[in-house]
Amino acid sequence: MNREKKKIELSTTIIIAGILAVVGYICGTQSSKIEALLAPTIGLKGDYNKLDLSSVENTYRKLTEKFDGKLDKNKLIEGASKGLVEAAGDDYTTYLNKEESEDFSKNLNGDVGAGIGVELGSRKNLPTVIRTLKNNSAIKAGIMAGDIVTKVNDEDVTKLKVGEISQKIRGEEGTTVKITVLRGDKEKEFSVVRAKIDNPSVELNIKGDVAILNVARFDENTGNLANKYAEEIKAKNINKVILDLRNNGGGYVSAARSLASLWIDRNSVIVTEKQGDKVVGQERASGNNILKDKKTVVLINGNTASASEIVAGALKDYAKATIVGEKSFGKGSVQEPIQINDDALLKVTVAKWYTPKGKNINKEGIHPEKEVKLTEDDVNNSRDPQLDYALDTLK
């Protein structure tokens, strides 16, 4: 009886093992088809049929056969990945290698080490100074937001990625780097000394009875810093606020929500994310809107982009602030950073975002209620007519 039972158990084990082997083989060889079948039922989108890369393999084979020199396989794979992502045709969907990924993370959080104090971005496919950090080398040398960086130490960098250019600009503290920029139709050269960059995302200045809240970017500390300064504004019984978002290139949407929540009623929609016509997410106001009753002016310009446009758009739609300055950049899409092989990063556009009144500002930007220009001559002579107008408005 026991012997018979053991035989049955052994037979059953063999049958189960065989079934598992077959299932495992099918899953391994037909994984893309299985994913394609299951994706709609679990809420995933995309084409899960494998991409036919035989032509790429053929190119690689011919290259190795004919190329007179050494080939670095890792660089070839990286180049193929970059080309694949770039072919999507979206300026904000990019492949970043390990070094570029690290730079992206550091830039986002203001940890740039020894540099010159500029934030670079791609504008019209050209490396452009989005913002110069106050009290740092670049602004003291005369480099301005809007300058197109053409050369670093006489090397043409117009075809390089922003991360690659940043690496060339950075270096040992106390050393000098030569930066060539195009400003309008004029080329200008600057010799800038690298220094340690100290760059908090939020700063508060009190000017008379007006609090000026300058938000440089939206990083992991922005919400806490903004809330701390809002409490300080409230404690000092200041009832007039200027929110300066000029040259703020964006950052985390969650940080934008935290900032906007200082003015907007709890649970009100700050931004809606859509894929096509389908709503895939919303950010709603949280907190106790400390600044809700403060008379507020928001300053924007052509380099105000992404998360900073979310804040400006929400405050404008809810009539919580007067928008002053120049039309914002117009980046109405949301990117998700995805870590992939060997610490590379895929930054991919996953949705478009809409203001509380349902407006997508992509390429159109947010238009100020009062347009005030800031010219090169103003900057060169330390004038700020946009800030002056905001201060006059709050009198």
C-alpha positions as CSV (number, residue, x, y, z in Angstrom):
1,M,0.0,0.0,0.0
2,N,2.7,2.4,1.0
3,R,4.8,1.4,-2.0
4,E,1.8,2.0,-4.3
5,K,1.2,5.4,-2.7
6,K,4.8,6.4,-3.3
7,K,4.6,5.3,-6.9
8,I,1.4,7.5,-7.4
9,E,3.1,10.4,-5.6
10,L,6.2,10.0,-7.8
11,S,4.2,9.9,-11.0
12,T,2.2,12.9,-10.0
13,T,5.5,14.8,-9.3
14,I,6.9,13.9,-12.7
15,I,3.7,15.0,-14.4
16,I,3.6,18.3,-12.5
17,A,7.3,18.9,-13.3
18,G,6.6,18.3,-16.9
19,I,3.7,20.7,-17.0
20,L,5.8,23.4,-15.3
21,A,8.6,22.9,-17.8
22,V,6.2,23.3,-20.7
23,V,4.6,26.4,-19.1
24,G,8.1,27.8,-18.4
25,Y,9.2,27.3,-21.9
26,I,6.1,29.0,-23.3
27,C,6.4,31.9,-20.9
28,G,10.1,32.3,-21.8
29,T,9.6,32.1,-25.6
30,Q,6.3,33.8,-25.9
31,S,6.6,36.4,-23.1
32,S,5.8,39.3,-25.4
33,K,2.6,37.7,-26.7
34,I,1.5,36.9,-23.2
35,E,2.2,40.5,-22.1
36,A,0.3,41.7,-25.1
37,L,-2.7,39.6,-24.1
38,L,-2.6,40.5,-20.4
39,A,-1.7,44.2,-20.6
40,P,-5.3,45.5,-21.3
41,T,-6.7,43.5,-18.4
42,I,-4.2,44.9,-15.8
43,G,-4.3,48.5,-17.0
44,L,-1.0,48.6,-19.0
45,K,-0.7,50.4,-22.3
46,G,1.7,50.0,-25.2
47,D,2.7,47.6,-27.9
48,Y,4.1,44.4,-26.2
49,N,5.1,42.7,-29.5
50,K,8.8,42.5,-29.7
51,L,10.6,45.0,-31.9
52,D,12.3,43.4,-34.9
53,L,15.9,44.4,-34.4
54,S,17.3,42.1,-37.1
55,S,18.3,45.1,-39.3
56,V,20.2,46.6,-36.3
57,E,21.9,43.2,-35.8
58,N,22.8,43.2,-39.5
59,T,24.2,46.8,-39.2
60,Y,26.3,45.6,-36.2
61,R,27.5,42.6,-38.1
62,K,28.6,44.6,-41.1
63,L,30.2,47.2,-38.9
64,T,32.3,44.6,-37.1
65,E,33.3,43.0,-40.4
66,K,34.5,46.2,-42.0
67,F,35.4,48.7,-39.3
68,D,39.1,49.5,-39.1
69,G,39.5,50.0,-35.4
70,K,38.3,48.8,-32.0
71,L,34.6,48.9,-31.1
72,D,33.3,49.4,-27.6
73,K,30.1,47.2,-27.3
74,N,28.8,49.2,-24.3
75,K,29.0,52.4,-26.3
76,L,27.3,50.8,-29.3
77,I,24.4,49.6,-27.1
78,E,24.2,53.0,-25.4
79,G,24.1,54.7,-28.8
80,A,21.4,52.4,-30.1
81,S,19.3,53.1,-27.0
82,K,19.7,56.8,-27.4
83,G,18.8,56.6,-31.1
84,L,15.8,54.5,-30.4
85,V,14.4,57.0,-27.8
86,E,15.3,60.0,-29.9
87,A,13.3,58.6,-32.8
88,A,10.2,58.9,-30.7
89,G,10.3,62.6,-31.8
90,D,9.6,64.1,-28.4
91,D,12.0,66.7,-27.0
92,Y,11.4,65.6,-23.4
93,T,11.6,61.9,-23.9
94,T,15.3,61.1,-23.5
95,Y,17.8,58.4,-22.7
96,L,20.4,59.3,-20.1
97,N,23.5,57.2,-19.5
98,K,24.9,56.6,-16.0
99,E,26.8,59.9,-15.9
100,E,24.0,61.9,-17.4
101,S,21.5,60.3,-15.0
102,E,23.7,61.3,-12.0
103,D,23.9,64.8,-13.4
104,F,20.1,65.0,-13.8
105,S,19.5,63.9,-10.2
106,K,22.1,66.4,-8.9
107,N,20.8,69.3,-11.0
108,L,17.2,68.5,-9.8
109,N,18.3,68.7,-6.2
110,G,20.8,71.6,-6.6
111,D,23.8,69.4,-5.8
112,V,26.1,70.5,-8.5
113,G,29.4,70.6,-6.7
114,A,32.0,73.0,-8.1
115,G,30.6,74.8,-11.1
116,I,29.7,78.3,-12.3
117,G,26.1,78.5,-11.1
118,V,23.9,78.0,-14.2
119,E,21.0,75.7,-14.9
120,L,21.1,74.4,-18.5
121,G,18.2,73.1,-20.6
122,S,17.4,72.3,-24.2
123,R,15.5,75.1,-25.9
124,K,14.8,74.6,-29.6
125,N,17.3,71.8,-29.6
126,L,20.1,74.2,-28.4
127,P,21.8,74.2,-25.0
128,T,20.4,77.3,-23.2
129,V,21.0,78.9,-19.9
130,I,17.6,78.5,-18.1
131,R,18.7,80.3,-14.9
132,T,21.7,81.9,-13.3
133,L,22.1,81.4,-9.6
134,K,22.5,84.5,-7.6
135,N,25.8,85.1,-5.7
136,N,27.5,82.6,-8.0
137,S,30.3,82.9,-10.6
138,A,28.3,82.9,-13.8
139,I,26.0,85.8,-12.9
140,K,28.9,87.8,-11.6
141,A,30.8,87.2,-14.9
142,G,27.7,88.5,-16.9
143,I,26.2,85.2,-18.2
144,M,22.4,85.6,-18.5
145,A,19.3,83.4,-18.7
146,G,18.5,82.9,-22.4
147,D,22.1,82.7,-23.5
148,I,22.8,79.8,-25.9
149,V,26.0,78.0,-24.9
150,T,28.0,77.3,-28.1
151,K,31.5,76.5,-26.7
152,V,33.2,75.3,-23.5
153,N,36.9,75.9,-23.6
154,D,36.7,76.6,-27.3
155,E,35.1,73.2,-28.0
156,D,31.8,73.3,-29.9
157,V,29.1,71.9,-27.7
158,T,25.9,72.7,-29.7
159,K,25.4,69.1,-30.7
160,L,26.0,67.7,-27.2
161,K,23.4,66.7,-24.6
162,V,22.9,69.1,-21.7
163,G,24.3,66.5,-19.3
164,E,27.5,66.2,-21.3
165,I,27.9,70.0,-21.4
166,S,27.4,70.3,-17.7
167,Q,30.2,67.7,-17.1
168,K,32.5,69.9,-19.3
169,I,31.6,73.0,-17.4
170,R,32.2,71.5,-13.9
171,G,35.6,70.9,-12.5
172,E,38.0,71.5,-9.6
173,E,37.1,74.4,-7.4
174,G,39.1,77.5,-8.1
175,T,39.9,76.6,-11.7
176,T,38.7,78.6,-14.7
177,V,36.5,77.6,-17.6
178,K,35.9,79.6,-20.8
179,I,32.2,79.8,-21.8
180,T,31.1,81.1,-25.2
181,V,27.5,82.0,-25.7
182,L,25.2,83.4,-28.4
183,R,23.1,86.3,-27.1
184,G,20.7,87.4,-29.9
185,D,23.0,87.6,-32.9
186,K,26.1,88.4,-30.9
187,E,28.7,86.0,-29.6
188,K,30.2,86.7,-26.2
189,E,33.0,85.0,-24.2
190,F,33.4,84.7,-20.5
191,S,36.1,83.3,-18.3
192,V,34.4,82.0,-15.2
193,V,36.0,80.6,-12.0
194,R,34.5,77.4,-10.7
195,A,33.2,77.5,-7.1
196,K,31.2,75.4,-4.7
197,I,27.5,75.9,-5.5
198,D,25.1,76.5,-2.6
199,N,21.6,76.7,-4.0
200,P,18.5,76.2,-1.9
201,S,15.3,75.8,-4.0
202,V,13.4,78.4,-2.0
203,E,14.5,81.8,-0.6
204,L,12.6,84.5,1.3
205,N,13.3,88.2,1.2
206,I,11.3,90.8,3.1
207,K,11.1,94.2,1.4
208,G,9.2,96.6,3.5
209,D,5.7,95.1,4.0
210,V,6.1,92.7,1.1
211,A,7.4,89.1,1.3
212,I,9.3,87.9,-1.8
213,L,9.3,84.2,-2.2
214,N,11.8,83.0,-4.8
215,V,11.4,79.4,-6.0
216,A,14.3,78.3,-8.1
217,R,13.2,74.8,-8.9
218,F,10.9,72.0,-7.5
219,D,13.0,69.5,-5.6
220,E,12.5,67.2,-2.6
221,N,12.9,70.1,-0.2
222,T,10.8,72.7,-1.9
223,G,7.5,71.9,-0.2
224,N,9.0,72.0,3.3
225,L,11.0,75.2,2.7
226,A,8.0,77.0,1.2
227,N,5.8,75.9,4.1
228,K,8.4,77.1,6.6
229,Y,8.7,80.5,5.0
230,A,4.9,80.8,4.7
231,E,4.6,80.3,8.4
232,E,7.2,83.0,8.9
233,I,5.2,85.4,6.6
234,K,2.1,84.6,8.6
235,A,3.9,85.1,12.0
236,K,5.2,88.5,10.8
237,N,1.7,89.6,9.8
238,I,2.8,90.3,6.2
239,N,-0.2,90.4,3.9
240,K,1.5,91.0,0.5
241,V,3.5,88.3,-1.3
242,I,5.5,88.1,-4.5
243,L,6.0,84.6,-5.8
244,D,9.0,84.8,-8.2
245,L,9.0,81.8,-10.6
246,R,11.1,83.4,-13.3
247,N,13.7,81.1,-14.8
248,N,12.3,78.2,-12.8
249,G,12.6,75.2,-15.2
250,G,10.4,72.9,-13.1
251,G,11.0,69.6,-11.2
252,Y,8.7,67.4,-9.2
253,V,4.9,67.8,-9.7
254,S,4.4,66.9,-6.1
255,A,6.5,69.8,-5.0
256,A,4.5,72.1,-7.3
257,R,1.3,70.8,-5.5
258,S,2.8,71.6,-2.1
259,L,3.6,75.2,-3.2
260,A,0.2,75.9,-4.8
261,S,-1.5,74.4,-1.7
262,L,-0.3,77.4,0.3
263,W,-2.9,79.5,-1.5
264,I,-5.5,77.0,-2.8
265,D,-8.4,75.5,-0.8
266,R,-7.8,71.9,0.4
267,N,-8.8,69.2,-2.0
268,S,-9.2,71.6,-4.9
269,V,-7.7,70.3,-8.2
270,I,-4.3,71.8,-9.0
271,V,-3.5,69.9,-12.1
272,T,-5.0,67.0,-14.1
273,E,-2.9,64.6,-16.1
274,K,-4.4,63.0,-19.3
275,Q,-3.3,60.4,-21.8
276,G,-5.4,61.4,-24.8
277,D,-8.9,62.0,-23.4
278,K,-8.4,59.7,-20.4
279,V,-7.7,61.2,-17.0
280,V,-4.8,59.2,-15.5
281,G,-4.1,61.4,-12.4
282,Q,-4.9,64.5,-10.5
283,E,-3.0,66.5,-7.9
284,R,-5.2,68.1,-5.3
285,A,-4.4,70.8,-2.8
286,S,-3.3,69.7,0.7
287,G,-2.5,71.5,3.8
288,N,-4.0,74.6,5.4
289,N,-3.5,77.2,2.6
290,I,-1.5,79.6,4.9
291,L,-1.3,82.3,2.3
292,K,-4.9,82.1,1.0
293,D,-5.8,85.6,2.1
294,K,-2.5,87.3,1.1
295,K,-2.5,89.7,-1.9
296,T,-0.2,87.9,-4.3
297,V,1.6,88.6,-7.5
298,V,3.4,85.8,-9.5
299,L,6.3,86.7,-11.7
300,I,7.0,84.6,-14.8
301,N,9.1,84.8,-17.9
302,G,10.0,82.7,-21.0
303,N,12.1,80.3,-18.9
304,T,9.3,79.6,-16.4
305,A,8.4,76.0,-17.4
306,S,6.8,72.8,-16.4
307,A,6.0,72.5,-12.7
308,S,6.4,76.3,-12.2
309,E,3.7,76.7,-15.0
310,I,1.5,74.3,-13.1
311,V,1.6,76.6,-10.0
312,A,1.2,79.8,-12.0
313,G,-1.7,78.3,-14.0
314,A,-3.5,77.1,-10.8
315,L,-3.2,80.4,-9.0
316,K,-4.4,82.2,-12.1
317,D,-7.4,79.9,-12.6
318,Y,-8.5,80.2,-9.0
319,A,-7.9,84.0,-9.0
320,K,-5.4,83.7,-6.1
321,A,-2.8,85.9,-7.8
322,T,-2.1,88.4,-10.5
323,I,0.4,87.1,-13.1
324,V,3.0,89.6,-14.2
325,G,6.0,89.4,-16.6
326,E,6.3,87.6,-19.9
327,K,4.7,84.6,-21.5
328,S,6.0,81.3,-19.9
329,F,7.8,78.6,-21.9
330,G,4.9,76.3,-22.6
331,K,5.8,72.8,-21.4
332,G,2.5,71.0,-20.9
333,S,3.7,67.4,-20.6
334,V,4.7,65.2,-17.7
335,Q,7.8,63.0,-17.7
336,E,8.4,59.9,-15.6
337,P,12.1,59.0,-14.9
338,I,12.6,55.2,-15.2
339,Q,15.8,53.5,-14.0
340,I,17.0,51.0,-16.5
341,N,20.1,48.9,-17.2
342,D,23.3,49.8,-15.6
343,D,22.0,52.9,-13.9
344,A,20.8,54.5,-17.1
345,L,17.7,56.6,-17.0
346,L,14.8,56.8,-19.4
347,K,12.9,60.1,-19.0
348,V,9.7,59.5,-20.9
349,T,6.6,61.7,-21.5
350,V,3.7,59.8,-20.0
351,A,0.9,62.4,-20.1
352,K,-0.2,65.9,-20.8
353,W,-1.2,68.2,-17.9
354,Y,-4.2,70.6,-17.7
355,T,-4.9,73.6,-15.5
356,P,-7.9,73.5,-13.2
357,K,-10.0,75.1,-16.0
358,G,-8.9,72.4,-18.4
359,K,-6.2,74.3,-20.4
360,N,-3.1,72.6,-21.8
361,I,-0.4,75.2,-22.3
362,N,1.9,73.1,-24.4
363,K,3.9,75.4,-26.7
364,E,1.5,78.2,-25.9
365,G,2.6,79.0,-22.4
366,I,0.8,81.0,-19.7
367,H,0.1,84.6,-20.6
368,P,0.6,87.2,-17.9
369,E,-2.3,89.5,-17.0
370,K,0.2,92.4,-17.1
371,E,3.0,92.0,-19.6
372,V,6.3,93.7,-18.4
373,K,9.5,93.2,-20.3
374,L,12.9,92.7,-18.8
375,T,15.6,93.7,-21.4
376,E,19.3,93.0,-21.6
377,D,19.9,96.6,-20.9
378,D,17.8,96.3,-17.7
379,V,19.9,93.4,-16.5
380,N,23.2,95.1,-17.4
381,N,22.2,98.1,-15.3
382,S,20.7,96.1,-12.4
383,R,17.1,97.2,-13.1
384,D,14.2,94.9,-12.6
385,P,11.0,96.5,-14.0
386,Q,9.0,93.3,-13.4
387,L,9.7,93.2,-9.7
388,D,9.2,97.0,-9.5
389,Y,5.8,96.6,-11.2
390,A,4.8,93.9,-8.7
391,L,5.8,96.0,-5.8
392,D,3.8,98.9,-7.1
393,T,0.8,96.7,-7.6
394,L,0.9,95.6,-4.0
395,K,1.1,99.2,-2.6
